[in-house]
Amino acid sequence: MPQIGVSDDLYEQIRAESAGEEMEATLWEMVGSYRRQNNPEADPN
């Protein structure tokens, strides 16, 4: 699996958003949110 390096500030933001759930699930939610905001046609749901 590829590894992605992030700054300490971004890591802390992701950790705070996770609030007890798995960080990977939080990352997918953040990616989906970003995708919908920046390219609404990419995700019809």
Buried (B, 14 or more C-beta within 10 A) or exposed (E): EEEEEEEEEEEEEBEEEBEEEEEEEBBEEBEEEEEEEEEEEEEEE
